[in-house]
Amino acid sequence: MSNKNYSAYLFLVLATFCWSGNFIVGKFATVYEIPPLTLNVFRWISVWFILIPFTYKEIFENLPYIKKNWFVISFMGVITISTFNSVVYFALNYTQVINAVLMLSAIPAATIVLSSLMKIEETNIFQLFGLVLSIIGIGSIISNGDIQKIISLDFNKGDMWMLVCVITWSLYSTLLKKNNFKFSQFTLIQLMVSVGILFLIPQFFYEKSIGLELNLDKNFFLILIYVAIFPAIAAYYFWQKGIEIIGPNRASMFIQLMPLFSAVMAIIIFKEKFELYHFVGATFILSGIYLSNRKVYA
C-alpha cells in the first residue's frame, strides 16, 4: 500500500474527528440559544477573512480557469456552505446528536450510487460488504447494544432535514472527484465560501425577522472559534485531500467513524463508561473501512 494511501486515511480520520466535535458543539449552541442559521453565517464569514490572506494570489493567478469552472464551484458552495451546514445546525434544534449522526451513515451508500450514475468510480464487492459491516457497527454504538432501541428510534422533522444533508454531501464528494480542480484545497474552500455567503445572508435576516437574537457572549465566541477553525477550514481541507487521493467511494466510508468518535468524546467529556458494545461497534466500523479500501484483483 502506497504512502499516498496512508496520507489519505490520516486526512479522512482527522476530518471526521473534527466533524464529530461539530455535532457536539452544535448541540451546545442550541443549549445556549444561539440561532443556528446565524451561527453558520458568522462561521463562514470568519472563515473567509481567515483564508483570504493565503488564497488571494492563487485566485488572481487562476482567474481564467476559475471563470471556466465557476458554475460547478458555485453549485458546490451552495450545497455545502449554504445548505449542508445550515441544515445540520437547524436539525439539531429538533433532534438528538445520535439521530443526526445516524442519518449521516447513509452518505457512503448515497455516494456509491451517485458516483456510479456519474461514471466516476465503480463499486466493488469489498465496498458493499464493508458498508454493511460499518452500519452494523454504528447500530451497536447508537443502540447501546440493544437492537430494540434502533427499532424504536423516533424520527422527527430534524431527522428528515438530515436527509437533505446526506444528499448534498454525497453530491459534493462526487463532484469533487469528477472535477479535480488544479488549484489548492484552501483556494477551493475560499471560492465555495465566497458564493455560499451570498446565500447565507438571507438566512441571517430570516432569523432576525422571527425574533431570534444573538447574544455576543463568551459562549458564542468559544463555539464560533471551534466551528470556524476545525470543522470548517481543517476538516474541509482534509476531506478534499483524501478524496483527491483515493476517490469518493472509499473516502465516504470514513463518515462511519463519526458515531465512534462521538462515543469516545462522550466517554472523555461526560465520563461515560466504555462498554462492550463500544468495542463491538468499533471493531465492525474499522473492519468495514478496511474492507472498503481493498481492491478486487482479477
Steps between C-alpha positions, in 0.01 A plus 500: 500500500642839399591781737244712314223268614615521861503880472144490365385283791656741749334799331159330503528391864590855604208642297244270662646568844453875453145451370410277794590788729289730282184304582567518873584871485197559278281343766660723764405797279134402532540477880639855510220614264733607220291534179622215273491678164659812650781286643564357155514851348758622752691174465559531127560875503774429756643227275501737201707761687737238643577349159511802269859608587620152394286450190456832317821464293406155373147620424626786282755274329226251406217740410448366142486141631268599785265682259492190281399283799296761686166323468607172663702683770198718578271197512735322741508810717121522514441133587769492771558845651145633460299178525677214679642697791189710562279193489720315753476781757129542426428126532678481838226725639252217442698179536769337709865484396470121488214517246682759287818293481294189425344674199848585369587131492303490173760724328728215379208318338377819334854581381544154349174542307583852376858422397374196309226701324752772410749235384770632733587188697391138484383317811645165603380223731743603774350851518147363525592243766703762688200735494280231658757430775534871578122546528485203742774667707316831505183321607686340790630833628184708464279229650727418796497144372117482518340441158162608640631856532571511126153371419331753730700810396255787459587687180376858506525794261861557605584150378320565173702818448815291546405312184568825314851491649551143379411591141694827486819359655498192276458723194779733616743210557421354158540833318828559683654189344337558160652848458842462666573876510859606437522763776557434872244364745497827696426698184210268419362553851540878457311499171221279635465722807491815284193367319348331803500818708275672244232240572562509876420871546123451439506224764642748751227756431235228512595406856502866602155547347354222717653645816808279547766733640870422542674566833866582439619331818789272594311182408429628148862595429640171633259303281572727201877449533460123499253475210700742284841338543447127546187371319523776239857580390683192630238232430413626150870507410557147632187363329584651162858369515378153593249485211764630261721201587262202538167614348150563640385139551784395727525842668128516585533183711697703755178688585416184695769598753287789627275295733812332639675833561181644651489210747867550591442872555205423727717260701774763542286813547199360682680214683281235341613137534671305223270202444530178300267637229747787440773244431275288277383804307853634453615159374225483237554861387876463463458163325254660258738784417786255451295284263372799302859597425593158361539458127345220296765317304425305184 
